[in-house]
Amino acid sequence: MHDFRFGFNTSGLRSARELAERCRDGEERGYDIVLGTDHLTNGSPFLPLVVASQATERMRVGTLTTNNEFWNPALLAREAITVDYLTEGRLELGLGAGHMKWELDAAGIPWRRIGERVDRLTEAVKELRRLFAEGVDEPESGVATREAFGRSELKPVQRHGFGGSGPPLLIGGTGDRVLRLAAENADIIGLGGLYQIKGEPPGTFQMTTAAEARERVAYIRGCAGERADQLEINALVQLVAITDDRRGLAENLVAQQAPYFTVDEALETPFALIGTVEQIAEQLRENRERLGISYITVHEPYMREFAPVIEKLRG
């Protein structure tokens, strides 16, 4: 069983000073990692990570998750290697197949069927592994340039993920093919907590129930085989609400925002944490025991509200 780890993501643009202050605050509150997101409205997923690393002492940095449809492997390798160097080996690289159609439309990128996106993600993982292992270097014709300007080969500082050739790899998703790819290649499996509703327009989501999460974790473990106990499972929590009236708040949530849930399902899902600090801490212990979820990420607006739970779990 893995020890607990806690992260929060960053979104939107703010000054380097404001971001540094937020990251120092997060580290002081017990968070282990700060994560960038790869959406058109959120700015670069990588640049803020360098600021975060400079502002903190121990906190790791990562992406949750990089949208593979926005990148080709060579450029993504360059970005990841650069951040791994600048943060002195604190990067964790998260990858996903992409799921927001409007973003790809806005970027002029074709909206491919999910099978094609997973194929492209599979090829990207293979190519990133090769680039991290061999390094990004100039051909022989570039020797004169290397002599004039110094070392040009790029390799990551870390050799933990990608089969021992790069930073730790997280793959996030919900479908069978993505989770099989993750189970066979990743160090960390990312469960986003939302899934596309079949038959609805792209980007129409609902929250995953505890029963669905159990089924997905069982599927991952079956695909992972002997690797199963090595995998770290991350849950991206969609809601944190510290309250003395756990059931009353869940009833309001179902009535106003989640009519597809029963109240009991809203209280049981790993992706909504509702209750007192003690109740939420106990829920997370149970989720780790039953589902193997030990790495918890909250959205930035909940970073401070969730912090007492970290303190409770760590005693």
Secondary structure, 3 states (H helix, E strand, C coil): CCCCEEEEEECCCCCHHHHHHHHHHHHHCCCCEEEECCCHHHCCCCHHHHHHHHHCCCCEEEECCEEHHHCCHHHHHHHHHHHHHHCCCCEEEEEECCCCHHHHHHHCCCCCCHHHHHHHHHHHHHHHHHHHHHCECCCHHHHHHHHHHCCCCECCCCCCECCCCECCEEEECCCHHHHHHHHHHCCEEEECCEEECCCCCCCCEEECCHHHHHHHHHHHHHHHHHHHHHCEEEEEECEEEECCCHHHHHHHHHHHCCCCCCHHHHHHCCCEEEECHHHHHHHHHHHHHHHCEEEEEECHHHHHHHHHHHHHHHC
